[in-house]
Amino acid sequence: MLCIILYIMYIQIIQFFNLDNIQNIYKNNNTKWFIHTLDGKTNFIHKIPYFCLSICIINNQEINFSVIYDPIKNDLFTSIKGKGTQLNGRRIRCKTYNNIAKKIFVIYFNYIHVKKINLCMLITKILLKENIQIRNFGCSGLDLAYLAAGKIDLYINLTYQYNHNIFGELQARESGALITDLFGGCNYIQNKNVLIGHAKTLKFVLKKYIF
């Protein structure tokens, strides 16, 4: 299956850059490939069917391509900068905001720092009061792919790591989602926390707490 994924990326890259051969990209020192062979390792070890393979290409410090593959469901999420996100070849969009009740929010945390435990509990308490369903699935790449497909309403990460989240960022952006930090700003990489979702959903959540 990995060979199929790489072949799909090969075709899309040539079309995107209008190249005769993908080797022309390799000559560019500004191009980097990132491959996460198993996102959700703990789930995999414990035989929990929620993990994925992720690949992305960064050119001139911008994420141009992203592929996330769910081997359990045989779902292939692909995203190209400026051309949207697809699931198995069909365009997908993040879920729009209507009624906040019974929405599904993912709060991802792994080996959370002691200083952030109170923050995590505060956010959880606020959201539960609004009758929001909270999950922690343990695989950030698949979380963001599901958000792009409209299966998850909001993604919150209190221990944000750039190298683990770049695979899903383009998927989310190209599906119509916005990315901010917990203050509503754009410094999520420096602050190591992130909110991702539809603009109106983010607005609702940001109004509910003050840090």
PyMOL commands that place a pseudoatom at each C-alpha (Angstrom):
pseudoatom trace, name=CA, resn=MET, resi=1, chain=A, elem=C, hetatm=0, pos=[0.000, 0.000, 0.000]
pseudoatom trace, name=CA, resn=LEU, resi=2, chain=A, elem=C, hetatm=0, pos=[2.909, 2.348, 0.682]
pseudoatom trace, name=CA, resn=CYS, resi=3, chain=A, elem=C, hetatm=0, pos=[3.977, 1.966, -2.954]
pseudoatom trace, name=CA, resn=ILE, resi=4, chain=A, elem=C, hetatm=0, pos=[0.489, 2.996, -4.073]
pseudoatom trace, name=CA, resn=ILE, resi=5, chain=A, elem=C, hetatm=0, pos=[0.550, 6.058, -1.808]
pseudoatom trace, name=CA, resn=LEU, resi=6, chain=A, elem=C, hetatm=0, pos=[3.952, 7.130, -3.137]
pseudoatom trace, name=CA, resn=TYR, resi=7, chain=A, elem=C, hetatm=0, pos=[2.788, 6.628, -6.736]
pseudoatom trace, name=CA, resn=ILE, resi=8, chain=A, elem=C, hetatm=0, pos=[-0.276, 8.824, -6.106]
pseudoatom trace, name=CA, resn=MET, resi=9, chain=A, elem=C, hetatm=0, pos=[1.973, 11.509, -4.648]
pseudoatom trace, name=CA, resn=TYR, resi=10, chain=A, elem=C, hetatm=0, pos=[4.328, 11.138, -7.628]
pseudoatom trace, name=CA, resn=ILE, resi=11, chain=A, elem=C, hetatm=0, pos=[1.523, 11.926, -10.101]
pseudoatom trace, name=CA, resn=GLN, resi=12, chain=A, elem=C, hetatm=0, pos=[0.175, 14.819, -8.035]
pseudoatom trace, name=CA, resn=ILE, resi=13, chain=A, elem=C, hetatm=0, pos=[3.597, 16.392, -7.546]
pseudoatom trace, name=CA, resn=ILE, resi=14, chain=A, elem=C, hetatm=0, pos=[4.380, 16.359, -11.264]
pseudoatom trace, name=CA, resn=GLN, resi=15, chain=A, elem=C, hetatm=0, pos=[1.005, 17.954, -12.022]
pseudoatom trace, name=CA, resn=PHE, resi=16, chain=A, elem=C, hetatm=0, pos=[1.361, 20.561, -9.266]
pseudoatom trace, name=CA, resn=PHE, resi=17, chain=A, elem=C, hetatm=0, pos=[4.843, 21.725, -10.256]
pseudoatom trace, name=CA, resn=ASN, resi=18, chain=A, elem=C, hetatm=0, pos=[4.294, 21.113, -13.992]
pseudoatom trace, name=CA, resn=LEU, resi=19, chain=A, elem=C, hetatm=0, pos=[7.422, 18.948, -14.155]
pseudoatom trace, name=CA, resn=ASP, resi=20, chain=A, elem=C, hetatm=0, pos=[8.542, 16.381, -16.682]
pseudoatom trace, name=CA, resn=ASN, resi=21, chain=A, elem=C, hetatm=0, pos=[10.240, 14.363, -13.970]
pseudoatom trace, name=CA, resn=ILE, resi=22, chain=A, elem=C, hetatm=0, pos=[10.056, 14.304, -10.184]
pseudoatom trace, name=CA, resn=GLN, resi=23, chain=A, elem=C, hetatm=0, pos=[13.876, 14.275, -10.076]
pseudoatom trace, name=CA, resn=ASN, resi=24, chain=A, elem=C, hetatm=0, pos=[13.753, 18.038, -10.657]
pseudoatom trace, name=CA, resn=ILE, resi=25, chain=A, elem=C, hetatm=0, pos=[12.322, 18.435, -7.158]
pseudoatom trace, name=CA, resn=TYR, resi=26, chain=A, elem=C, hetatm=0, pos=[15.167, 16.470, -5.596]
pseudoatom trace, name=CA, resn=LYS, resi=27, chain=A, elem=C, hetatm=0, pos=[17.642, 18.972, -7.050]
pseudoatom trace, name=CA, resn=ASN, resi=28, chain=A, elem=C, hetatm=0, pos=[15.981, 21.685, -4.958]
pseudoatom trace, name=CA, resn=ASN, resi=29, chain=A, elem=C, hetatm=0, pos=[17.589, 21.816, -1.513]
pseudoatom trace, name=CA, resn=ASN, resi=30, chain=A, elem=C, hetatm=0, pos=[14.506, 23.634, -0.181]
pseudoatom trace, name=CA, resn=THR, resi=31, chain=A, elem=C, hetatm=0, pos=[12.337, 20.521, -0.544]
pseudoatom trace, name=CA, resn=LYS, resi=32, chain=A, elem=C, hetatm=0, pos=[11.930, 18.172, 2.422]
pseudoatom trace, name=CA, resn=TRP, resi=33, chain=A, elem=C, hetatm=0, pos=[10.017, 14.932, 2.802]
pseudoatom trace, name=CA, resn=PHE, resi=34, chain=A, elem=C, hetatm=0, pos=[8.583, 13.972, 6.199]
pseudoatom trace, name=CA, resn=ILE, resi=35, chain=A, elem=C, hetatm=0, pos=[7.392, 10.414, 6.803]
pseudoatom trace, name=CA, resn=HIS, resi=36, chain=A, elem=C, hetatm=0, pos=[5.706, 9.213, 9.974]
pseudoatom trace, name=CA, resn=THR, resi=37, chain=A, elem=C, hetatm=0, pos=[5.606, 5.459, 9.580]
pseudoatom trace, name=CA, resn=LEU, resi=38, chain=A, elem=C, hetatm=0, pos=[3.296, 4.847, 12.539]
pseudoatom trace, name=CA, resn=ASP, resi=39, chain=A, elem=C, hetatm=0, pos=[1.291, 7.620, 14.160]
pseudoatom trace, name=CA, resn=GLY, resi=40, chain=A, elem=C, hetatm=0, pos=[-0.629, 6.167, 17.093]
pseudoatom trace, name=CA, resn=LYS, resi=41, chain=A, elem=C, hetatm=0, pos=[2.051, 3.678, 18.116]
pseudoatom trace, name=CA, resn=THR, resi=42, chain=A, elem=C, hetatm=0, pos=[0.563, 3.016, 21.558]
pseudoatom trace, name=CA, resn=ASN, resi=43, chain=A, elem=C, hetatm=0, pos=[-2.814, 2.226, 19.986]
pseudoatom trace, name=CA, resn=PHE, resi=44, chain=A, elem=C, hetatm=0, pos=[-1.111, -0.173, 17.589]
pseudoatom trace, name=CA, resn=ILE, resi=45, chain=A, elem=C, hetatm=0, pos=[0.748, -1.947, 20.405]
pseudoatom trace, name=CA, resn=HIS, resi=46, chain=A, elem=C, hetatm=0, pos=[-2.473, -2.388, 22.366]
pseudoatom trace, name=CA, resn=LYS, resi=47, chain=A, elem=C, hetatm=0, pos=[-4.377, -3.548, 19.247]
pseudoatom trace, name=CA, resn=ILE, resi=48, chain=A, elem=C, hetatm=0, pos=[-6.606, -0.474, 19.189]
pseudoatom trace, name=CA, resn=PRO, resi=49, chain=A, elem=C, hetatm=0, pos=[-7.530, 0.147, 15.514]
pseudoatom trace, name=CA, resn=TYR, resi=50, chain=A, elem=C, hetatm=0, pos=[-6.735, 3.860, 15.424]
pseudoatom trace, name=CA, resn=PHE, resi=51, chain=A, elem=C, hetatm=0, pos=[-3.364, 4.635, 13.838]
pseudoatom trace, name=CA, resn=CYS, resi=52, chain=A, elem=C, hetatm=0, pos=[-2.054, 5.820, 10.488]
pseudoatom trace, name=CA, resn=LEU, resi=53, chain=A, elem=C, hetatm=0, pos=[0.838, 6.353, 8.104]
pseudoatom trace, name=CA, resn=SER, resi=54, chain=A, elem=C, hetatm=0, pos=[1.569, 9.993, 7.238]
pseudoatom trace, name=CA, resn=ILE, resi=55, chain=A, elem=C, hetatm=0, pos=[3.681, 11.663, 4.541]
pseudoatom trace, name=CA, resn=CYS, resi=56, chain=A, elem=C, hetatm=0, pos=[4.112, 15.320, 3.667]
pseudoatom trace, name=CA, resn=ILE, resi=57, chain=A, elem=C, hetatm=0, pos=[6.329, 17.435, 1.429]
pseudoatom trace, name=CA, resn=ILE, resi=58, chain=A, elem=C, hetatm=0, pos=[7.567, 20.889, 2.403]
pseudoatom trace, name=CA, resn=ASN, resi=59, chain=A, elem=C, hetatm=0, pos=[8.902, 23.172, -0.314]
pseudoatom trace, name=CA, resn=ASN, resi=60, chain=A, elem=C, hetatm=0, pos=[10.367, 26.593, 0.499]
pseudoatom trace, name=CA, resn=GLN, resi=61, chain=A, elem=C, hetatm=0, pos=[9.145, 26.222, 4.108]
pseudoatom trace, name=CA, resn=GLU, resi=62, chain=A, elem=C, hetatm=0, pos=[5.541, 25.673, 2.996]
pseudoatom trace, name=CA, resn=ILE, resi=63, chain=A, elem=C, hetatm=0, pos=[3.596, 22.421, 3.227]
pseudoatom trace, name=CA, resn=ASN, resi=64, chain=A, elem=C, hetatm=0, pos=[2.535, 21.581, -0.341]
pseudoatom trace, name=CA, resn=PHE, resi=65, chain=A, elem=C, hetatm=0, pos=[1.387, 17.957, -0.035]
pseudoatom trace, name=CA, resn=SER, resi=66, chain=A, elem=C, hetatm=0, pos=[0.007, 15.735, 2.675]
pseudoatom trace, name=CA, resn=VAL, resi=67, chain=A, elem=C, hetatm=0, pos=[-1.089, 12.108, 2.658]
pseudoatom trace, name=CA, resn=ILE, resi=68, chain=A, elem=C, hetatm=0, pos=[-2.596, 10.275, 5.632]
pseudoatom trace, name=CA, resn=TYR, resi=69, chain=A, elem=C, hetatm=0, pos=[-3.485, 6.599, 5.267]
pseudoatom trace, name=CA, resn=ASP, resi=70, chain=A, elem=C, hetatm=0, pos=[-5.719, 4.647, 7.634]
pseudoatom trace, name=CA, resn=PRO, resi=71, chain=A, elem=C, hetatm=0, pos=[-4.851, 0.966, 6.974]
pseudoatom trace, name=CA, resn=ILE, resi=72, chain=A, elem=C, hetatm=0, pos=[-7.734, -0.379, 9.061]
pseudoatom trace, name=CA, resn=LYS, resi=73, chain=A, elem=C, hetatm=0, pos=[-10.475, 1.342, 7.045]
pseudoatom trace, name=CA, resn=ASN, resi=74, chain=A, elem=C, hetatm=0, pos=[-8.384, 1.615, 3.861]
pseudoatom trace, name=CA, resn=ASP, resi=75, chain=A, elem=C, hetatm=0, pos=[-9.048, 5.369, 3.836]
pseudoatom trace, name=CA, resn=LEU, resi=76, chain=A, elem=C, hetatm=0, pos=[-6.621, 7.622, 1.991]
pseudoatom trace, name=CA, resn=PHE, resi=77, chain=A, elem=C, hetatm=0, pos=[-6.697, 11.335, 2.863]
pseudoatom trace, name=CA, resn=THR, resi=78, chain=A, elem=C, hetatm=0, pos=[-4.810, 13.543, 0.400]
pseudoatom trace, name=CA, resn=SER, resi=79, chain=A, elem=C, hetatm=0, pos=[-4.291, 17.284, 0.382]
pseudoatom trace, name=CA, resn=ILE, resi=80, chain=A, elem=C, hetatm=0, pos=[-2.607, 19.669, -2.051]
pseudoatom trace, name=CA, resn=LYS, resi=81, chain=A, elem=C, hetatm=0, pos=[-2.011, 23.308, -1.216]
pseudoatom trace, name=CA, resn=GLY, resi=82, chain=A, elem=C, hetatm=0, pos=[-4.618, 25.452, -2.934]
pseudoatom trace, name=CA, resn=LYS, resi=83, chain=A, elem=C, hetatm=0, pos=[-6.562, 22.450, -4.270]
pseudoatom trace, name=CA, resn=GLY, resi=84, chain=A, elem=C, hetatm=0, pos=[-8.400, 21.159, -1.230]
pseudoatom trace, name=CA, resn=THR, resi=85, chain=A, elem=C, hetatm=0, pos=[-8.495, 17.908, 0.728]
pseudoatom trace, name=CA, resn=GLN, resi=86, chain=A, elem=C, hetatm=0, pos=[-9.870, 14.607, -0.497]
pseudoatom trace, name=CA, resn=LEU, resi=87, chain=A, elem=C, hetatm=0, pos=[-10.896, 11.310, 1.057]
pseudoatom trace, name=CA, resn=ASN, resi=88, chain=A, elem=C, hetatm=0, pos=[-10.513, 8.395, -1.349]
pseudoatom trace, name=CA, resn=GLY, resi=89, chain=A, elem=C, hetatm=0, pos=[-10.653, 10.833, -4.268]
pseudoatom trace, name=CA, resn=ARG, resi=90, chain=A, elem=C, hetatm=0, pos=[-13.684, 12.837, -3.111]
pseudoatom trace, name=CA, resn=ARG, resi=91, chain=A, elem=C, hetatm=0, pos=[-13.528, 16.416, -1.845]
pseudoatom trace, name=CA, resn=ILE, resi=92, chain=A, elem=C, hetatm=0, pos=[-14.177, 16.854, 1.877]
pseudoatom trace, name=CA, resn=ARG, resi=93, chain=A, elem=C, hetatm=0, pos=[-14.821, 19.876, 4.103]
pseudoatom trace, name=CA, resn=CYS, resi=94, chain=A, elem=C, hetatm=0, pos=[-14.621, 20.495, 7.833]
pseudoatom trace, name=CA, resn=LYS, resi=95, chain=A, elem=C, hetatm=0, pos=[-17.912, 20.592, 9.709]
pseudoatom trace, name=CA, resn=THR, resi=96, chain=A, elem=C, hetatm=0, pos=[-19.600, 23.991, 9.907]
pseudoatom trace, name=CA, resn=TYR, resi=97, chain=A, elem=C, hetatm=0, pos=[-20.907, 25.485, 13.139]
pseudoatom trace, name=CA, resn=ASN, resi=98, chain=A, elem=C, hetatm=0, pos=[-24.619, 25.293, 13.939]
pseudoatom trace, name=CA, resn=ASN, resi=99, chain=A, elem=C, hetatm=0, pos=[-25.555, 24.028, 17.400]
pseudoatom trace, name=CA, resn=ILE, resi=100, chain=A, elem=C, hetatm=0, pos=[-22.636, 23.506, 19.775]
pseudoatom trace, name=CA, resn=ALA, resi=101, chain=A, elem=C, hetatm=0, pos=[-24.429, 20.838, 21.833]
pseudoatom trace, name=CA, resn=LYS, resi=102, chain=A, elem=C, hetatm=0, pos=[-23.317, 17.242, 21.299]
pseudoatom trace, name=CA, resn=LYS, resi=103, chain=A, elem=C, hetatm=0, pos=[-20.341, 18.253, 19.181]
pseudoatom trace, name=CA, resn=ILE, resi=104, chain=A, elem=C, hetatm=0, pos=[-17.253, 16.048, 19.328]
pseudoatom trace, name=CA, resn=PHE, resi=105, chain=A, elem=C, hetatm=0, pos=[-14.065, 17.804, 20.431]
pseudoatom trace, name=CA, resn=VAL, resi=106, chain=A, elem=C, hetatm=0, pos=[-10.713, 16.045, 20.602]
pseudoatom trace, name=CA, resn=ILE, resi=107, chain=A, elem=C, hetatm=0, pos=[-8.287, 17.114, 23.329]
pseudoatom trace, name=CA, resn=TYR, resi=108, chain=A, elem=C, hetatm=0, pos=[-4.959, 15.524, 22.510]
pseudoatom trace, name=CA, resn=PHE, resi=109, chain=A, elem=C, hetatm=0, pos=[-2.398, 15.255, 25.269]
pseudoatom trace, name=CA, resn=ASN, resi=110, chain=A, elem=C, hetatm=0, pos=[0.418, 12.782, 25.739]
pseudoatom trace, name=CA, resn=TYR, resi=111, chain=A, elem=C, hetatm=0, pos=[2.751, 12.838, 28.758]
pseudoatom trace, name=CA, resn=ILE, resi=112, chain=A, elem=C, hetatm=0, pos=[1.292, 16.212, 29.608]
pseudoatom trace, name=CA, resn=HIS, resi=113, chain=A, elem=C, hetatm=0, pos=[3.385, 18.516, 31.781]
pseudoatom trace, name=CA, resn=VAL, resi=114, chain=A, elem=C, hetatm=0, pos=[2.242, 19.021, 35.371]
pseudoatom trace, name=CA, resn=LYS, resi=115, chain=A, elem=C, hetatm=0, pos=[1.802, 22.768, 34.761]
pseudoatom trace, name=CA, resn=LYS, resi=116, chain=A, elem=C, hetatm=0, pos=[-0.733, 22.029, 32.016]
pseudoatom trace, name=CA, resn=ILE, resi=117, chain=A, elem=C, hetatm=0, pos=[-2.904, 19.629, 33.992]
pseudoatom trace, name=CA, resn=ASN, resi=118, chain=A, elem=C, hetatm=0, pos=[-4.944, 22.460, 35.533]
pseudoatom trace, name=CA, resn=LEU, resi=119, chain=A, elem=C, hetatm=0, pos=[-5.350, 24.057, 32.112]
pseudoatom trace, name=CA, resn=CYS, resi=120, chain=A, elem=C, hetatm=0, pos=[-6.538, 20.776, 30.658]
pseudoatom trace, name=CA, resn=MET, resi=121, chain=A, elem=C, hetatm=0, pos=[-9.041, 20.279, 33.467]
pseudoatom trace, name=CA, resn=LEU, resi=122, chain=A, elem=C, hetatm=0, pos=[-10.305, 23.859, 33.116]
pseudoatom trace, name=CA, resn=ILE, resi=123, chain=A, elem=C, hetatm=0, pos=[-10.944, 23.482, 29.373]
pseudoatom trace, name=CA, resn=THR, resi=124, chain=A, elem=C, hetatm=0, pos=[-12.573, 20.092, 29.894]
pseudoatom trace, name=CA, resn=LYS, resi=125, chain=A, elem=C, hetatm=0, pos=[-14.884, 21.468, 32.591]
pseudoatom trace, name=CA, resn=ILE, resi=126, chain=A, elem=C, hetatm=0, pos=[-15.952, 24.399, 30.392]
pseudoatom trace, name=CA, resn=LEU, resi=127, chain=A, elem=C, hetatm=0, pos=[-16.693, 22.182, 27.409]
pseudoatom trace, name=CA, resn=LEU, resi=128, chain=A, elem=C, hetatm=0, pos=[-18.603, 19.555, 29.404]
pseudoatom trace, name=CA, resn=LYS, resi=129, chain=A, elem=C, hetatm=0, pos=[-20.906, 22.278, 30.741]
pseudoatom trace, name=CA, resn=GLU, resi=130, chain=A, elem=C, hetatm=0, pos=[-21.845, 23.017, 27.134]
pseudoatom trace, name=CA, resn=ASN, resi=131, chain=A, elem=C, hetatm=0, pos=[-22.845, 19.363, 26.574]
pseudoatom trace, name=CA, resn=ILE, resi=132, chain=A, elem=C, hetatm=0, pos=[-19.859, 18.778, 24.296]
pseudoatom trace, name=CA, resn=GLN, resi=133, chain=A, elem=C, hetatm=0, pos=[-18.493, 15.258, 23.817]
pseudoatom trace, name=CA, resn=ILE, resi=134, chain=A, elem=C, hetatm=0, pos=[-14.737, 15.034, 24.530]
pseudoatom trace, name=CA, resn=ARG, resi=135, chain=A, elem=C, hetatm=0, pos=[-12.375, 12.426, 23.136]
pseudoatom trace, name=CA, resn=ASN, resi=136, chain=A, elem=C, hetatm=0, pos=[-8.661, 11.611, 23.190]
pseudoatom trace, name=CA, resn=PHE, resi=137, chain=A, elem=C, hetatm=0, pos=[-8.012, 9.010, 20.490]
pseudoatom trace, name=CA, resn=GLY, resi=138, chain=A, elem=C, hetatm=0, pos=[-4.216, 9.000, 20.723]
pseudoatom trace, name=CA, resn=CYS, resi=139, chain=A, elem=C, hetatm=0, pos=[-3.352, 9.653, 17.057]
pseudoatom trace, name=CA, resn=SER, resi=140, chain=A, elem=C, hetatm=0, pos=[-3.070, 13.317, 16.080]
pseudoatom trace, name=CA, resn=GLY, resi=141, chain=A, elem=C, hetatm=0, pos=[-2.619, 12.650, 12.354]
pseudoatom trace, name=CA, resn=LEU, resi=142, chain=A, elem=C, hetatm=0, pos=[-5.861, 10.711, 12.068]
pseudoatom trace, name=CA, resn=ASP, resi=143, chain=A, elem=C, hetatm=0, pos=[-7.601, 13.205, 14.361]
pseudoatom trace, name=CA, resn=LEU, resi=144, chain=A, elem=C, hetatm=0, pos=[-6.866, 16.023, 11.911]
pseudoatom trace, name=CA, resn=ALA, resi=145, chain=A, elem=C, hetatm=0, pos=[-7.821, 13.898, 8.919]
pseudoatom trace, name=CA, resn=TYR, resi=146, chain=A, elem=C, hetatm=0, pos=[-11.162, 13.180, 10.584]
pseudoatom trace, name=CA, resn=LEU, resi=147, chain=A, elem=C, hetatm=0, pos=[-11.600, 16.877, 11.358]
pseudoatom trace, name=CA, resn=ALA, resi=148, chain=A, elem=C, hetatm=0, pos=[-11.001, 17.670, 7.672]
pseudoatom trace, name=CA, resn=ALA, resi=149, chain=A, elem=C, hetatm=0, pos=[-13.677, 15.104, 6.786]
pseudoatom trace, name=CA, resn=GLY, resi=150, chain=A, elem=C, hetatm=0, pos=[-16.213, 16.657, 9.162]
pseudoatom trace, name=CA, resn=LYS, resi=151, chain=A, elem=C, hetatm=0, pos=[-16.199, 13.739, 11.595]
pseudoatom trace, name=CA, resn=ILE, resi=152, chain=A, elem=C, hetatm=0, pos=[-14.654, 15.785, 14.421]
pseudoatom trace, name=CA, resn=ASP, resi=153, chain=A, elem=C, hetatm=0, pos=[-15.713, 19.354, 15.221]
pseudoatom trace, name=CA, resn=LEU, resi=154, chain=A, elem=C, hetatm=0, pos=[-12.627, 20.734, 16.989]
pseudoatom trace, name=CA, resn=TYR, resi=155, chain=A, elem=C, hetatm=0, pos=[-9.065, 19.634, 17.723]
pseudoatom trace, name=CA, resn=ILE, resi=156, chain=A, elem=C, hetatm=0, pos=[-7.224, 20.887, 20.811]
pseudoatom trace, name=CA, resn=ASN, resi=157, chain=A, elem=C, hetatm=0, pos=[-3.596, 20.013, 21.486]
pseudoatom trace, name=CA, resn=LEU, resi=158, chain=A, elem=C, hetatm=0, pos=[-1.979, 21.195, 24.720]
pseudoatom trace, name=CA, resn=THR, resi=159, chain=A, elem=C, hetatm=0, pos=[1.394, 19.557, 23.996]
pseudoatom trace, name=CA, resn=TYR, resi=160, chain=A, elem=C, hetatm=0, pos=[1.773, 20.629, 20.379]
pseudoatom trace, name=CA, resn=GLN, resi=161, chain=A, elem=C, hetatm=0, pos=[4.811, 19.280, 18.528]
pseudoatom trace, name=CA, resn=TYR, resi=162, chain=A, elem=C, hetatm=0, pos=[5.379, 20.637, 15.029]
pseudoatom trace, name=CA, resn=ASN, resi=163, chain=A, elem=C, hetatm=0, pos=[6.979, 17.488, 13.615]
pseudoatom trace, name=CA, resn=HIS, resi=164, chain=A, elem=C, hetatm=0, pos=[3.987, 15.389, 14.718]
pseudoatom trace, name=CA, resn=ASN, resi=165, chain=A, elem=C, hetatm=0, pos=[1.272, 17.736, 13.466]
pseudoatom trace, name=CA, resn=ILE, resi=166, chain=A, elem=C, hetatm=0, pos=[2.540, 19.012, 10.107]
pseudoatom trace, name=CA, resn=PHE, resi=167, chain=A, elem=C, hetatm=0, pos=[0.982, 16.003, 8.362]
pseudoatom trace, name=CA, resn=GLY, resi=168, chain=A, elem=C, hetatm=0, pos=[-2.542, 17.027, 9.325]
pseudoatom trace, name=CA, resn=GLU, resi=169, chain=A, elem=C, hetatm=0, pos=[-2.227, 20.815, 9.220]
pseudoatom trace, name=CA, resn=LEU, resi=170, chain=A, elem=C, hetatm=0, pos=[-2.543, 21.104, 5.453]
pseudoatom trace, name=CA, resn=GLN, resi=171, chain=A, elem=C, hetatm=0, pos=[-5.430, 18.628, 5.488]
pseudoatom trace, name=CA, resn=ALA, resi=172, chain=A, elem=C, hetatm=0, pos=[-7.275, 20.833, 7.978]
pseudoatom trace, name=CA, resn=ARG, resi=173, chain=A, elem=C, hetatm=0, pos=[-6.511, 24.145, 6.249]
pseudoatom trace, name=CA, resn=GLU, resi=174, chain=A, elem=C, hetatm=0, pos=[-7.530, 22.911, 2.816]
pseudoatom trace, name=CA, resn=SER, resi=175, chain=A, elem=C, hetatm=0, pos=[-10.817, 21.600, 4.225]
pseudoatom trace, name=CA, resn=GLY, resi=176, chain=A, elem=C, hetatm=0, pos=[-11.728, 25.098, 5.429]
pseudoatom trace, name=CA, resn=ALA, resi=177, chain=A, elem=C, hetatm=0, pos=[-10.547, 24.902, 9.058]
pseudoatom trace, name=CA, resn=LEU, resi=178, chain=A, elem=C, hetatm=0, pos=[-8.592, 27.625, 10.843]
pseudoatom trace, name=CA, resn=ILE, resi=179, chain=A, elem=C, hetatm=0, pos=[-5.576, 27.132, 13.130]
pseudoatom trace, name=CA, resn=THR, resi=180, chain=A, elem=C, hetatm=0, pos=[-4.874, 29.275, 16.194]
pseudoatom trace, name=CA, resn=ASP, resi=181, chain=A, elem=C, hetatm=0, pos=[-3.285, 29.018, 19.607]
pseudoatom trace, name=CA, resn=LEU, resi=182, chain=A, elem=C, hetatm=0, pos=[-5.324, 29.046, 22.840]
pseudoatom trace, name=CA, resn=PHE, resi=183, chain=A, elem=C, hetatm=0, pos=[-5.345, 32.854, 22.735]
pseudoatom trace, name=CA, resn=GLY, resi=184, chain=A, elem=C, hetatm=0, pos=[-6.771, 33.035, 19.234]
pseudoatom trace, name=CA, resn=GLY, resi=185, chain=A, elem=C, hetatm=0, pos=[-3.425, 34.097, 17.769]
pseudoatom trace, name=CA, resn=CYS, resi=186, chain=A, elem=C, hetatm=0, pos=[-1.083, 32.487, 15.259]
pseudoatom trace, name=CA, resn=ASN, resi=187, chain=A, elem=C, hetatm=0, pos=[1.759, 31.632, 17.640]
pseudoatom trace, name=CA, resn=TYR, resi=188, chain=A, elem=C, hetatm=0, pos=[0.747, 28.015, 18.176]
pseudoatom trace, name=CA, resn=ILE, resi=189, chain=A, elem=C, hetatm=0, pos=[4.211, 26.697, 17.298]
pseudoatom trace, name=CA, resn=GLN, resi=190, chain=A, elem=C, hetatm=0, pos=[5.956, 28.911, 19.871]
pseudoatom trace, name=CA, resn=ASN, resi=191, chain=A, elem=C, hetatm=0, pos=[3.244, 28.468, 22.511]
pseudoatom trace, name=CA, resn=LYS, resi=192, chain=A, elem=C, hetatm=0, pos=[3.059, 24.694, 21.893]
pseudoatom trace, name=CA, resn=ASN, resi=193, chain=A, elem=C, hetatm=0, pos=[-0.727, 24.610, 21.977]
pseudoatom trace, name=CA, resn=VAL, resi=194, chain=A, elem=C, hetatm=0, pos=[-3.260, 24.693, 19.156]
pseudoatom trace, name=CA, resn=LEU, resi=195, chain=A, elem=C, hetatm=0, pos=[-6.955, 24.933, 18.307]
pseudoatom trace, name=CA, resn=ILE, resi=196, chain=A, elem=C, hetatm=0, pos=[-8.131, 23.722, 14.893]
pseudoatom trace, name=CA, resn=GLY, resi=197, chain=A, elem=C, hetatm=0, pos=[-11.668, 23.885, 13.557]
pseudoatom trace, name=CA, resn=HIS, resi=198, chain=A, elem=C, hetatm=0, pos=[-14.287, 25.935, 11.757]
pseudoatom trace, name=CA, resn=ALA, resi=199, chain=A, elem=C, hetatm=0, pos=[-14.004, 29.697, 12.359]
pseudoatom trace, name=CA, resn=LYS, resi=200, chain=A, elem=C, hetatm=0, pos=[-17.351, 29.941, 14.186]
pseudoatom trace, name=CA, resn=THR, resi=201, chain=A, elem=C, hetatm=0, pos=[-16.538, 26.952, 16.386]
pseudoatom trace, name=CA, resn=LEU, resi=202, chain=A, elem=C, hetatm=0, pos=[-13.205, 28.514, 17.341]
pseudoatom trace, name=CA, resn=LYS, resi=203, chain=A, elem=C, hetatm=0, pos=[-14.939, 31.804, 18.090]
pseudoatom trace, name=CA, resn=PHE, resi=204, chain=A, elem=C, hetatm=0, pos=[-17.398, 30.086, 20.414]
pseudoatom trace, name=CA, resn=VAL, resi=205, chain=A, elem=C, hetatm=0, pos=[-14.684, 28.239, 22.328]
pseudoatom trace, name=CA, resn=LEU, resi=206, chain=A, elem=C, hetatm=0, pos=[-12.374, 31.238, 22.644]
pseudoatom trace, name=CA, resn=LYS, resi=207, chain=A, elem=C, hetatm=0, pos=[-15.199, 33.290, 24.160]
pseudoatom trace, name=CA, resn=LYS, resi=208, chain=A, elem=C, hetatm=0, pos=[-15.717, 30.691, 26.890]
pseudoatom trace, name=CA, resn=TYR, resi=209, chain=A, elem=C, hetatm=0, pos=[-12.405, 31.101, 28.652]
pseudoatom trace, name=CA, resn=ILE, resi=210, chain=A, elem=C, hetatm=0, pos=[-9.875, 33.809, 29.455]
pseudoatom trace, name=CA, resn=PHE, resi=211, chain=A, elem=C, hetatm=0, pos=[-6.250, 32.973, 30.210]
for i in range(1, 211): cmd.bond("trace and resi %d" % i, "trace and resi %d" % (i + 1))
show_as sticks, trace
zoom trace
